[in-house]
Amino acid sequence: MLPTGIIPLARSVESDSLAALKNEITIAGGGLAGLSLGIALQSHGVAVTLHEASAYPRHRVCGEFISGVSDETLETLGIEDCLADATQLQNASWNDHVGRLTEMQAPGRGISRWKLDERLQRRFVSLGGTLVTNSRIAPASGVIWAAGRPRQPSPWLGLKCHASNLELTHDLEMFTSSGGYIGLAKIEDDMVNICGLFKTRPARGAKGSALLLTMLRESSLHALADRLEKADMDESSFCGVAGFQLGKQEGSAFCIGDAASMIPPFTGNGMSMAFESAECALQPALDYASGRKSWLEASTTSTASQASRFKRRLLSAMILHRLLMNPAALRITSVLARRRCLPFQTLFHLVR
Ligand SMILES: Cc1cc2nc3c(=O)[nH]c(=O)nc-3n(C[C@H](O)[C@H](O)[C@H](O)COP(=O)(O)OP(=O)(O)OC[C@H]3O[C@@H](n4cnc5c(N)ncnc54)[C@H](O)[C@@H]3O)c2cc1C
């Protein structure tokens, strides 16, 4: 079922066609949120100019495990085919430095951001959207802010690298430690994406996958580091990010994706939220484009729609994230998990 007010693409282009279009739309940020909203708006006949600070294709710090987004959301945005050949992921394991804590069902899709973002930008351009790469713009009225996590002081360091020649026991392997958590997910071409969020500062001098391995060893995940040392790491895919806070962001008025709120990465739900927030913004943006709503009304409606959709999962994820990063809580969690006293499957659904 479509969210209230959203008109299916085929019908709207025919019957609505936004004949009375008054406003063009500018989007800042060509990640998943900005591109998917841009594609949906262009498909509805709205002229969109999208500014992206970098260029395509590019690697991004991301676990590349997409979970939680419904087919209906992808169809509403008109991007379902861009994910059609993503690797279908079914099962997952949770582990600590000692060994396996649990196995669970974790349905999702694995696809590199290198491939996905490139596909989405091509789709946007093929629909007539104006894409301006290497263009960093400032927030302003009339600009939908999809510029990702705002820069701010934080203890977090995100690292990612692709590897081949790496056998996984499950489609997704998660490892927790009080120094951070890391996920290994199958993506395309028998590659594995390795992505972690760490609390400690990087060791001076270490670069690329060596830095990733250093962070794993500092987090007491030695067995995993030994395993990764034997794999073929693709150094060209290595990237890192620091200087961001998790949870609700204080951003521009009309914002979507990480710019609005960043769910802790262990959930594997951030990309889904990027798509879902684009869906929440679609009807308000159409109303603004047609002159039915002012900019303030459109941004207020979009913000309220995202707040009600994401409130529960964000709160649950922030609480679980604190527990995961607290050494005492993590020890208790490990004991309970080994005694099969933790409802991992229920928690998985709670954060999506
Ligand atoms: C360590 C880590 C692991 C993660 N793992 C997963 C996972 O496994 N599954 C999952 O679903 N999510 C995961 N996420 C979260 C996911 O990556 C994000 O939620 C998602 O990328 C958000 O998409 P977005 O479009 O909002 O932002 P982004 O993808 O960050 O895109 C924002 C874009 O805006 C551009 N930009 C920035 N400033 C400007 C400006 N002023 N003007 C123009 N352009 C600008 C940037 O260059 C960028 O391309 C992870 C995040 C981290 C940090």
Ligand as a Chemical Component Dictionary entry (heavy atoms), coordinates in Angstrom:
data_LIG
# 
_chem_comp.id                   LIG 
_chem_comp.type                 NON-POLYMER 
_chem_comp.pdbx_formal_charge   0 
_chem_comp.three_letter_code    LIG 
# 
loop_
_chem_comp_atom.comp_id 
_chem_comp_atom.atom_id 
_chem_comp_atom.alt_atom_id 
_chem_comp_atom.type_symbol 
_chem_comp_atom.charge 
_chem_comp_atom.model_Cartn_x 
_chem_comp_atom.model_Cartn_y 
_chem_comp_atom.model_Cartn_z 
_chem_comp_atom.pdbx_ordinal 
LIG C1  C1  C 0 30.342 2.736  9.385  1  
LIG C2  C2  C 0 28.998 2.791  8.735  2  
LIG C3  C3  C 0 28.381 1.616  8.301  3  
LIG C4  C4  C 0 27.122 1.662  7.722  4  
LIG N1  N1  N 0 26.540 0.496  7.311  5  
LIG C5  C5  C 0 25.300 0.502  6.794  6  
LIG C6  C6  C 0 24.668 -0.703 6.372  7  
LIG O1  O1  O 0 25.243 -1.792 6.370  8  
LIG N2  N2  N 0 23.387 -0.630 5.924  9  
LIG C7  C7  C 0 22.713 0.551  5.859  10 
LIG O2  O2  O 0 21.545 0.541  5.446  11 
LIG N3  N3  N 0 23.290 1.709  6.206  12 
LIG C8  C8  C 0 24.565 1.724  6.676  13 
LIG N4  N4  N 0 25.164 2.893  7.023  14 
LIG C9  C9  C 0 24.412 4.148  6.870  15 
LIG C10 C10 C 0 24.273 4.572  5.416  16 
LIG O3  O3  O 0 25.531 4.608  4.784  17 
LIG C11 C11 C 0 23.638 5.973  5.372  18 
LIG O4  O4  O 0 22.491 5.967  6.190  19 
LIG C12 C12 C 0 23.250 6.393  3.959  20 
LIG O5  O5  O 0 24.400 6.483  3.165  21 
LIG C13 C13 C 0 22.553 7.728  4.005  22 
LIG O6  O6  O 0 22.330 8.179  2.689  23 
LIG P1  P1  P 0 22.231 9.763  2.428  24 
LIG O7  O7  O 0 21.850 9.909  1.017  25 
LIG O8  O8  O 0 21.402 10.397 3.470  26 
LIG O9  O9  O 0 23.703 10.310 2.683  27 
LIG P2  P2  P 0 25.023 10.020 1.883  28 
LIG O10 O10 O 0 24.998 8.693  1.225  29 
LIG O11 O11 O 0 26.126 10.314 2.862  30 
LIG O12 O12 O 0 25.043 11.117 0.730  31 
LIG C14 C14 C 0 25.191 12.479 0.997  32 
LIG C15 C15 C 0 25.838 13.120 -0.219 33 
LIG O13 O13 O 0 25.827 14.535 -0.066 34 
LIG C16 C16 C 0 27.045 15.050 -0.590 35 
LIG N5  N5  N 0 27.231 16.368 0.025  36 
LIG C17 C17 C 0 27.645 16.644 1.281  37 
LIG N6  N6  N 0 27.614 17.963 1.508  38 
LIG C18 C18 C 0 27.158 18.539 0.363  39 
LIG C19 C19 C 0 26.881 19.877 -0.010 40 
LIG N7  N7  N 0 27.031 20.901 0.829  41 
LIG N8  N8  N 0 26.430 20.107 -1.263 42 
LIG C20 C20 C 0 26.253 19.091 -2.129 43 
LIG N9  N9  N 0 26.491 17.789 -1.826 44 
LIG C21 C21 C 0 26.925 17.531 -0.581 45 
LIG C22 C22 C 0 28.083 14.008 -0.234 46 
LIG O14 O14 O 0 29.202 14.084 -1.093 47 
LIG C23 C23 C 0 27.297 12.721 -0.408 48 
LIG O15 O15 O 0 27.455 12.158 -1.681 49 
LIG C24 C24 C 0 26.449 2.893  7.578  50 
LIG C25 C25 C 0 27.079 4.089  7.981  51 
LIG C26 C26 C 0 28.342 4.029  8.550  52 
LIG C27 C27 C 0 29.012 5.316  8.979  53 
# 
loop_
_chem_comp_bond.comp_id 
_chem_comp_bond.atom_id_1 
_chem_comp_bond.atom_id_2 
_chem_comp_bond.value_order 
_chem_comp_bond.pdbx_ordinal 
LIG C1  C2  SING 1  
LIG C2  C3  SING 2  
LIG C2  C26 DOUB 3  
LIG C3  C4  DOUB 4  
LIG C4  N1  SING 5  
LIG C4  C24 SING 6  
LIG N1  C5  DOUB 7  
LIG C5  C6  SING 8  
LIG C5  C8  SING 9  
LIG C6  O1  DOUB 10 
LIG C6  N2  SING 11 
LIG N2  C7  SING 12 
LIG C7  O2  DOUB 13 
LIG C7  N3  SING 14 
LIG N3  C8  DOUB 15 
LIG C8  N4  SING 16 
LIG N4  C9  SING 17 
LIG N4  C24 SING 18 
LIG C9  C10 SING 19 
LIG C10 O3  SING 20 
LIG C10 C11 SING 21 
LIG C11 O4  SING 22 
LIG C11 C12 SING 23 
LIG C12 O5  SING 24 
LIG C12 C13 SING 25 
LIG C13 O6  SING 26 
LIG O6  P1  SING 27 
LIG P1  O7  DOUB 28 
LIG P1  O8  SING 29 
LIG P1  O9  SING 30 
LIG O9  P2  SING 31 
LIG P2  O10 DOUB 32 
LIG P2  O11 SING 33 
LIG P2  O12 SING 34 
LIG O12 C14 SING 35 
LIG C14 C15 SING 36 
LIG C15 O13 SING 37 
LIG C15 C23 SING 38 
LIG O13 C16 SING 39 
LIG C16 N5  SING 40 
LIG C16 C22 SING 41 
LIG N5  C17 SING 42 
LIG N5  C21 SING 43 
LIG C17 N6  DOUB 44 
LIG N6  C18 SING 45 
LIG C18 C19 SING 46 
LIG C18 C21 DOUB 47 
LIG C19 N7  SING 48 
LIG C19 N8  DOUB 49 
LIG N8  C20 SING 50 
LIG C20 N9  DOUB 51 
LIG N9  C21 SING 52 
LIG C22 O14 SING 53 
LIG C22 C23 SING 54 
LIG C23 O15 SING 55 
LIG C24 C25 DOUB 56 
LIG C25 C26 SING 57 
LIG C26 C27 SING 58 
# 
